[in-house]
Amino acid sequence: MEKFYVTTPIYYVNDIPSLGSAYTTIAADILSRWNSINGKSVRFVTGLDENSSKTIQSAEKAKQVSFGVRKNKKCLKTSML
């Protein structure tokens, strides 16, 4: 079976999602579904850069990070949108 890989950019979590973020995600989803329908084994990968220094500083400032368990609540909230 032929394989098809599609990825999206790593999204910036310190701001609201933009139209560009929606466009790239929807385009990647359409590509992955089209290739899946046509019999390819599809891998769709997306994510957030939750360990960048600016993201961590922003989460610490908002008191939304706990390094004991390495959970960044700001990123978790953004990724659930």
DOTITI-758795 format. One line per field, with one value per residue: residue number from 1; x negated, y, z of N, C-alpha, C, O in turn. Coordinates in steps of 0.1 Angstrom, whole numbers, plus 5000, padded with zeros to 4 digits. Example, Ala and Ser with C-alpha at 12.3 -4.5 7.8 and 13.67 -1.06 7.14 Angstrom:
<recs>
seq: 1/2 $
nX: 4868/4872 $
nY: 4943/4978 $
nZ: 5078/5071 $
caX: 4877/4863 $
caY: 4955/4989 $
caZ: 5078/5071 $
cX: 4868/4871 $
cY: 4967/5000 $
cZ: 5078/5079 $
oX: 4858/4866 $
oY: 4967/5011 $
oZ: 5085/5080 $
</recs>
This chain:
<recs>
seq: 1/2/3/4/5/6/7/8/9/10/11/12/13/14/15/16/17/18/19/20/21/22/23/24/25/26/27/28/29/30/31/32/33/34/35/36/37/38/39/40/41/42/43/44/45/46/47/48/49/50/51/52/53/54/55/56/57/58/59/60/61/62/63/64/65/66/67/68/69/70/71/72/73/74/75/76/77/78/79/80/81 $
nX: 4992/4994/4979/4988/4979/4987/4983/4988/4980/4962/4981/4985/4991/4995/5014/5047/5061/5054/5067/5050/5040/5063/5067/5044/5047/5072/5068/5047/5062/5081/5065/5054/5078/5086/5065/5067/5092/5086/5071/5046/5022/5025/5009/5014/5001/4999/4993/4982/4958/4950/4929/4913/4894/4908/4934/4935/4928/4950/4970/4962/4965/4992/4999/5004/4990/4973/4945/4938/4952/4949/4970/4984/5009/5019/5011/5025/5051/5053/5048/5072/5090 $
nY: 4988/5022/5050/5081/5112/5140/5172/5199/5233/5242/5255/5289/5295/5317/5335/5342/5317/5320/5330/5320/5297/5282/5277/5262/5239/5229/5225/5206/5185/5180/5170/5147/5132/5128/5113/5091/5081/5073/5050/5051/5048/5069/5094/5119/5147/5171/5199/5216/5241/5237/5240/5262/5291/5316/5308/5293/5313/5330/5313/5309/5335/5338/5320/5293/5270/5241/5228/5205/5183/5188/5200/5222/5243/5263/5256/5232/5241/5257/5238/5223/5238 $
nZ: 5000/4991/5007/5023/5035/5055/5068/5092/5099/5129/5153/5166/5199/5215/5208/5193/5171/5136/5104/5085/5099/5101/5074/5065/5081/5073/5045/5047/5059/5039/5019/5032/5036/5009/4998/5014/5007/4982/4986/4999/5025/5051/5070/5092/5106/5132/5154/5184/5196/5225/5242/5237/5246/5248/5249/5273/5291/5288/5297/5323/5333/5331/5350/5343/5341/5351/5362/5375/5365/5339/5323/5302/5305/5290/5263/5261/5263/5240/5220/5221/5207 $
caX: 5000/4987/4981/4989/4977/4991/4981/4991/4969/4963/4989/4981/5001/4997/5024/5058/5058/5056/5073/5039/5039/5074/5066/5035/5053/5083/5061/5041/5073/5087/5055/5053/5090/5086/5056/5072/5103/5079/5065/5033/5021/5023/5004/5016/4994/5000/4989/4979/4945/4953/4917/4905/4892/4918/4947/4933/4928/4964/4978/4958/4971/5006/5000/5010/4980/4968/4933/4937/4958/4947/4982/4986/5023/5021/5011/5036/5064/5052/5049/5085/5099 $
caY: 5000/5034/5058/5095/5119/5154/5178/5213/5241/5242/5268/5298/5294/5329/5344/5335/5311/5329/5325/5311/5285/5274/5274/5251/5227/5224/5220/5193/5176/5176/5162/5134/5125/5125/5102/5079/5076/5067/5038/5053/5048/5083/5099/5134/5152/5185/5200/5229/5242/5240/5242/5274/5300/5326/5301/5290/5326/5335/5304/5312/5348/5336/5309/5282/5260/5233/5220/5192/5173/5193/5203/5236/5244/5273/5248/5222/5249/5261/5226/5218/5247 $
caZ: 5000/4990/5019/5021/5048/5054/5081/5092/5106/5144/5155/5177/5209/5223/5201/5188/5158/5125/5092/5079/5106/5097/5060/5064/5087/5064/5033/5050/5062/5026/5012/5038/5033/4995/4996/5021/4999/4970/4990/5004/5040/5053/5083/5093/5118/5135/5168/5190/5201/5238/5250/5233/5257/5249/5253/5287/5298/5288/5306/5337/5336/5333/5360/5336/5338/5363/5357/5382/5356/5326/5316/5299/5304/5278/5251/5261/5260/5226/5211/5221/5199 $
cX: 4991/4989/4981/4988/4980/4989/4985/4980/4972/4969/4984/4993/5004/5007/5036/5055/5062/5063/5063/5038/5051/5072/5056/5040/5064/5077/5055/5051/5079/5077/5054/5066/5090/5077/5060/5083/5097/5070/5051/5033/5016/5018/5005/5010/4995/4996/4986/4964/4946/4941/4908/4904/4903/4931/4946/4934/4943/4972/4975/4965/4986/5009/5007/5000/4975/4957/4931/4942/4956/4959/4983/5001/5027/5021/5022/5049/5064/5054/5063/5095/5103 $
cY: 5012/5043/5073/5102/5134/5160/5193/5220/5239/5256/5276/5299/5307/5339/5336/5328/5320/5322/5316/5298/5276/5269/5262/5238/5221/5219/5207/5182/5171/5167/5148/5126/5120/5113/5090/5073/5068/5055/5039/5052/5062/5086/5114/5138/5167/5187/5215/5229/5246/5243/5254/5283/5310/5320/5298/5302/5331/5326/5307/5325/5347/5325/5297/5271/5253/5224/5207/5181/5177/5195/5218/5238/5253/5265/5238/5229/5252/5249/5220/5227/5240 $
cZ: 5000/5003/5015/5034/5045/5068/5080/5099/5121/5147/5167/5186/5217/5218/5197/5175/5147/5114/5085/5086/5102/5083/5058/5070/5078/5051/5036/5053/5048/5019/5018/5035/5018/4992/5003/5013/4987/4974/4996/5019/5044/5068/5083/5106/5120/5150/5172/5196/5216/5247/5246/5245/5259/5253/5268/5295/5299/5297/5320/5342/5339/5344/5355/5333/5351/5358/5364/5373/5342/5317/5314/5296/5292/5265/5250/5258/5245/5216/5211/5213/5187 $
oX: 4982/5001/4975/4996/4976/4993/4987/4971/4982/4964/4979/5004/5013/5008/5035/5046/5072/5065/5066/5036/5049/5076/5059/5038/5064/5082/5056/5049/5081/5082/5053/5065/5094/5081/5058/5084/5103/5062/5044/5044/5005/5024/4999/5015/4993/4995/4989/4959/4945/4942/4897/4913/4907/4939/4956/4941/4947/4981/4984/4969/4991/5021/5016/5002/4974/4959/4923/4937/4961/4959/4983/5005/5037/5030/5028/5057/5074/5061/5066/5106/5111 $
oY: 5013/5043/5077/5099/5140/5154/5198/5214/5235/5266/5270/5303/5307/5350/5323/5334/5327/5310/5305/5288/5264/5257/5252/5228/5209/5208/5198/5170/5159/5157/5138/5114/5109/5103/5079/5061/5058/5051/5029/5055/5066/5080/5121/5134/5175/5177/5224/5219/5258/5247/5255/5284/5313/5326/5300/5302/5336/5331/5307/5326/5353/5322/5292/5263/5260/5214/5199/5170/5170/5192/5225/5235/5252/5267/5236/5224/5251/5250/5212/5223/5246 $
oZ: 5008/5008/5005/5043/5035/5078/5069/5105/5126/5144/5177/5183/5225/5222/5197/5167/5148/5114/5079/5079/5100/5080/5051/5064/5076/5047/5027/5049/5047/5013/5011/5033/5016/4985/4998/5012/4982/4966/4997/5026/5040/5077/5075/5117/5110/5157/5164/5200/5219/5259/5250/5254/5270/5261/5275/5306/5309/5304/5329/5353/5348/5346/5362/5324/5362/5351/5360/5374/5333/5305/5324/5285/5286/5257/5240/5250/5239/5206/5202/5211/5179 $
</recs>
